[in-house]
């Protein structure tokens, strides 16, 4: 029953997303190990048009960005931006389907295919080959995070709940993980755990760590007034990883405490105030950090 939500609501939400405008801005990012602080450079607009350019994530080598884009008003395809060459490459072209949430992995390009309501799942595609299912479950996956050794954490689109599919198994009702979860799912860097946003009934929004091996959940930090979308620092950072989050007050960062230290000892650190890239933009949304921690993308909604 957790999966049975109103399809009408889903259609309305999908229409709203397609009608909205989003652009992707790339910023240089740097970390000062002496002061343990981050700084942001001048942003470069990768897209600047009325349309959907969203869900950016970096390639594993930090040289490119993959994102979902609607270029013909009918469906979304996946594109890759080459940072050094300043060029775009279309990676999928499916007139009857839409692709979302692209992630570059060692197994290939992973993404969600929306075939028809309520049919959508996670697929993986290697260059020059046909795509294959990346998960075995038929739970309608809206968002996901995959750990190559453990399996995939799935955000069920119509249930707003999480299911965990262990590697080699199929997720079902028995793999239910938690309800009232946000869409921002991640593998915690250099760990065998995941993170997700837990939306409490009292309004508190908690970034929570999920350990599938122990089947345990641990609160990390609350988001306060920030966007529900957050991002972790890249795998190549020395020391404990950081979480980034954008709000009307700016870009903030929070460092995961070292093992054994309580989370209360650290708070959100303001990186910088954020100014919309143009008069046509209004709000910062999704963010992503490159594996080498030299870049961050911020998706801005258009007015």
Secondary structure per residue as TSV (DSSP state, phi and psi in degrees):
chain	resnum	aa	ss	phi	psi
A	1	X	-	360.0	-22.7
A	2	X	T	-62.4	-27.1
A	3	X	T	-85.9	-10.8
A	4	X	-	-91.9	89.1
A	5	X	-	-113.5	171.1
A	6	X	-	-67.9	121.8
A	7	X	H	-70.3	-28.4
A	8	X	H	-60.9	-43.3
A	9	X	H	-61.4	-40.8
A	10	X	H	-62.1	-43.1
A	11	X	H	-62.8	-41.3
A	12	X	H	-62.7	-42.6
A	13	X	H	-64.8	-42.0
A	14	X	H	-62.4	-42.5
A	15	X	H	-63.0	-38.2
A	16	X	H	-64.1	-42.6
A	17	X	H	-62.6	-44.7
A	18	X	H	-66.0	-32.7
A	19	X	H	-77.4	-24.4
A	20	X	S	-76.3	160.8
A	21	X	-	-112.4	136.4
A	22	X	E	-138.9	143.2
A	23	X	E	-130.6	154.4
A	24	X	E	-108.4	129.9
A	25	X	E	-119.8	133.4
A	26	X	E	-103.5	128.0
A	27	X	E	-121.6	139.2
A	28	X	E	-67.1	141.1
A	29	X	E	-128.9	138.3
A	30	X	E	-140.6	153.0
A	31	X	E	-124.7	129.2
A	32	X	E	-98.0	107.7
A	33	X	T	-69.3	-24.7
A	34	X	T	-72.2	-41.2
A	35	X	T	-98.3	-5.0
A	36	X	T	52.8	52.0
A	37	X	E	-138.3	156.3
A	38	X	E	-108.4	154.7
A	39	X	E	-140.4	153.8
A	40	X	E	-118.1	136.9
A	41	X	E	-93.0	-171.1
A	42	X	E	-71.9	133.7
A	43	X	E	-79.2	152.3
A	44	X	E	-122.8	123.8
A	45	X	E	-74.7	119.4
A	46	X	S	-84.8	-31.6
A	47	X	-	-132.1	151.0
A	48	X	-	-158.2	80.3
A	49	X	S	-157.8	164.5
A	50	X	S	-81.5	105.4
A	51	X	S	165.6	-176.4
A	52	X	E	-100.5	108.9
A	53	X	E	-129.8	109.0
A	54	X	E	-155.0	176.5
A	55	X	E	58.6	46.6
A	56	X	E	-73.7	142.1
A	57	X	E	-147.9	154.9
A	58	X	E	-88.2	151.3
A	59	X	-	-72.0	161.5
A	60	X	T	-62.1	-29.0
A	61	X	T	-89.0	3.2
A	62	X	S	65.8	12.0
A	63	X	S	-95.4	-8.6
A	64	X	E	-146.9	172.4
A	65	X	E	-133.8	131.4
A	66	X	E	-107.7	144.2
A	67	X	E	-155.6	164.1
A	68	X	E	-96.6	134.8
A	69	X	E	-142.5	137.8
A	70	X	E	-106.7	105.0
A	71	X	S	-104.0	-9.9
A	72	X	S	-130.9	12.3
A	73	X	S	70.1	3.4
A	74	X	S	-111.6	-36.4
A	75	X	-	-156.4	162.8
A	76	X	-	-99.9	140.5
A	77	X	E	-123.4	167.8
A	78	X	E	-99.5	133.4
A	79	X	E	-122.5	155.8
A	80	X	E	-122.0	134.8
A	81	X	E	-106.9	128.4
A	82	X	E	-92.1	115.4
A	83	X	T	-64.3	-46.6
A	84	X	T	-70.1	-44.0
A	85	X	T	-82.2	-15.9
A	86	X	T	58.0	46.9
A	87	X	E	-128.6	157.1
A	88	X	E	-115.4	142.7
A	89	X	E	-130.6	129.2
A	90	X	E	-81.4	126.0
A	91	X	-	-100.0	-27.5
A	92	X	-	-130.6	152.8
A	93	X	-	-148.9	90.9
A	94	X	-	-128.9	91.6
A	95	X	T	-58.6	-24.8
A	96	X	T	-101.2	2.7
A	97	X	-	-140.0	166.2
A	98	X	E	-126.2	144.4
A	99	X	E	-115.5	140.5
A	100	X	E	-137.2	170.2
A	101	X	E	50.5	56.7
A	102	X	E	-74.5	143.4
A	103	X	E	-140.0	130.5
A	104	X	E	-84.9	122.8
A	105	X	E	-128.8	170.8
A	106	X	T	-64.9	-22.9
A	107	X	T	-89.7	-7.7
A	108	X	E	130.9	-169.2
A	109	X	E	-80.8	119.8
A	110	X	E	-105.2	140.0
A	111	X	E	-163.9	165.9
A	112	X	E	-93.0	132.5
A	113	X	E	-107.4	122.5
A	114	X	E	-98.7	104.5
A	115	X	E	-92.2	-43.8
A	116	X	E	-172.8	146.4
A	117	X	T	-64.4	126.8
A	118	X	T	-100.3	26.0
A	119	X	E	-84.2	112.2
A	120	X	E	-159.6	145.5
A	121	X	E	-153.6	178.9
A	122	X	E	-98.0	130.4
A	123	X	E	-124.8	165.0
A	124	X	E	-135.6	141.5
A	125	X	E	-137.9	127.9
A	126	X	-	-96.2	152.6
A	127	X	T	-56.7	128.8
A	128	X	T	79.5	4.6
A	129	X	S	-124.0	160.8
A	130	X	-	-72.2	149.1
A	131	X	-	-68.7	156.1
A	132	X	E	-135.1	157.6
A	133	X	E	-65.9	132.6
A	134	X	S	-92.2	-19.5
A	135	X	-	-130.7	158.5
A	136	X	-	-92.2	-21.7
A	137	X	-	-67.9	149.0
A	138	X	-	-104.2	14.0
A	139	X	S	-61.1	130.7
A	140	X	-	-65.1	100.4
A	141	X	E	-85.1	119.3
A	142	X	E	-91.0	-41.3
A	143	X	E	-141.8	166.5
A	144	X	E	-161.7	164.4
A	145	X	E	-145.1	130.0
A	146	X	E	-115.3	125.9
A	147	X	E	-99.1	124.4
A	148	X	T	-60.8	-23.7
A	149	X	T	-96.7	-26.9
A	150	X	T	-103.7	-43.8
A	151	X	E	140.8	-157.9
A	152	X	E	-126.7	131.2
A	153	X	E	-91.8	125.1
A	154	X	E	-115.9	131.4
A	155	X	E	-94.7	110.9
A	156	X	E	-74.4	121.3
A	157	X	T	-59.5	-42.3
A	158	X	T	-94.9	-3.0
A	159	X	T	-112.2	-16.3
A	160	X	T	54.7	35.4
A	161	X	E	-127.2	162.0
A	162	X	E	-109.0	141.8
A	163	X	E	-128.1	143.6
A	164	X	E	-111.3	123.6
A	165	X	E	-102.6	104.5
A	166	X	E	-60.6	147.2
A	167	X	T	-55.9	126.4
A	168	X	T	88.0	-4.3
A	169	X	S	-114.7	177.5
A	170	X	-	-116.2	128.7
A	171	X	-	-72.3	141.2
A	172	X	-	-147.1	-169.0
A	173	X	G	-58.4	-27.3
A	174	X	G	-70.9	-15.7
A	175	X	G	-100.4	17.6
A	176	X	E	-58.0	135.0
A	177	X	E	-110.1	-52.5
A	178	X	E	-165.0	151.4
A	179	X	S	-101.2	171.0
A	180	X	S	56.9	47.7
A	181	X	B	-105.8	146.3
A	182	X	-	-80.8	175.2
A	183	X	S	-84.9	-12.5
A	184	X	-	-85.4	100.7
A	185	X	-	-114.8	140.8
A	186	X	E	-148.4	156.3
A	187	X	E	-86.0	127.7
A	188	X	-	-67.7	126.0
A	189	X	T	-53.3	137.9
A	190	X	T	55.1	42.0
A	191	X	S	-148.3	174.5
A	192	X	S	-111.5	45.5
A	193	X	-	-136.2	165.7
A	194	X	E	-118.3	167.8
A	195	X	E	-132.3	149.8
A	196	X	E	-150.0	169.2
A	197	X	E	-102.1	118.9
A	198	X	E	-97.3	123.6
A	199	X	E	-99.1	107.2
A	200	X	-	-80.9	156.5
A	201	X	T	-65.7	-25.5
A	202	X	T	-83.0	4.6
A	203	X	S	96.7	-12.4
A	204	X	-	-68.0	136.7
A	205	X	E	-117.8	110.8
A	206	X	E	-111.1	122.5
A	207	X	E	-72.4	122.5
A	208	X	E	-122.9	141.2
A	209	X	E	-96.3	130.1
A	210	X	E	-115.0	124.0
A	211	X	E	-106.3	103.9
A	212	X	T	-69.2	-24.6
A	213	X	T	-71.7	-35.1
A	214	X	T	-100.6	-6.2
A	215	X	T	51.9	48.0
A	216	X	E	-122.5	154.3
A	217	X	E	-127.9	136.7
A	218	X	E	-138.9	126.3
A	219	X	E	-66.3	134.6
A	220	X	E	-100.9	-57.1
A	221	X	E	-163.9	152.4
A	222	X	E	-88.6	151.5
A	223	X	-	-85.3	-14.2
A	224	X	T	59.0	-122.3
A	225	X	T	-98.6	6.0
A	226	X	S	-73.8	170.3
A	227	X	-	-60.2	152.6
A	228	X	S	-71.3	-10.5
A	229	X	-	-93.6	130.7
A	230	X	E	-135.9	171.2
A	231	X	E	-147.1	150.5
A	232	X	E	-92.2	154.6
A	233	X	-	-64.4	166.7
A	234	X	-	-72.7	164.0
A	235	X	T	-63.5	-24.5
A	236	X	T	-86.8	3.6
A	237	X	-	-75.3	133.2
A	238	X	S	-79.4	133.6
A	239	X	S	97.1	-171.8
A	240	X	S	-68.4	139.1
A	241	X	-	-72.0	164.4
A	242	X	E	-118.3	153.5
A	243	X	E	-108.5	136.3
A	244	X	E	-111.0	145.4
A	245	X	E	-151.6	141.2
A	246	X	E	-109.1	145.3
A	247	X	E	-145.9	-179.0
A	248	X	T	-63.0	-22.0
A	249	X	T	-88.8	-8.9
A	250	X	E	136.6	-165.2
A	251	X	E	-99.2	131.6
A	252	X	E	-124.4	155.4
A	253	X	E	-135.3	145.3
A	254	X	E	-136.4	129.5
A	255	X	E	-95.7	131.6
A	256	X	-	-64.1	123.8
A	257	X	-	-61.1	151.9
A	258	X	-	-62.0	155.6
A	259	X	T	-53.5	129.1
A	260	X	T	96.9	-12.3
A	261	X	S	-97.8	139.5
A	262	X	-	-70.4	146.8
A	263	X	G	-62.2	-26.3
A	264	X	G	-64.7	-15.9
A	265	X	G	-75.7	-13.4
A	266	X	-	-122.5	146.5
A	267	X	-	-127.0	177.3
A	268	X	-	-69.7	133.0
A	269	X	E	-106.0	127.2
A	270	X	E	-76.5	122.8
A	271	X	E	-82.0	-49.3
A	272	X	E	-170.6	160.4
A	273	X	-	-74.3	151.0
A	274	X	-	-113.3	129.9
A	275	X	-	-113.3	129.7
A	276	X	-	-52.1	142.5
A	277	X	S	-67.4	-18.0
A	278	X	S	-157.9	173.5
A	279	X	T	-68.2	-12.8
A	280	X	T	-88.9	-4.2
A	281	X	E	-115.0	155.0
A	282	X	E	-134.9	-34.1
A	283	X	E	-143.6	137.1
A	284	X	E	-82.4	136.6
A	285	X	E	-123.7	-110.6
A	286	X	E	-67.0	145.1
A	287	X	E	-133.3	157.4
A	288	X	E	-149.2	145.7
A	289	X	E	-117.2	137.6
A	290	X	-	-70.3	151.3
A	291	X	T	-55.7	-31.7
A	292	X	T	-89.3	2.6
A	293	X	S	64.1	23.0
A	294	X	S	-96.2	-12.8
A	295	X	E	-139.8	156.3
A	296	X	E	-140.6	138.7
A	297	X	E	-104.9	143.1
A	298	X	E	-127.2	127.8
A	299	X	E	-90.2	126.6
A	300	X	E	-109.8	133.2
A	301	X	E	-81.8	147.3
A	302	X	E	-91.3	156.2
A	303	X	-	-71.9	360.0
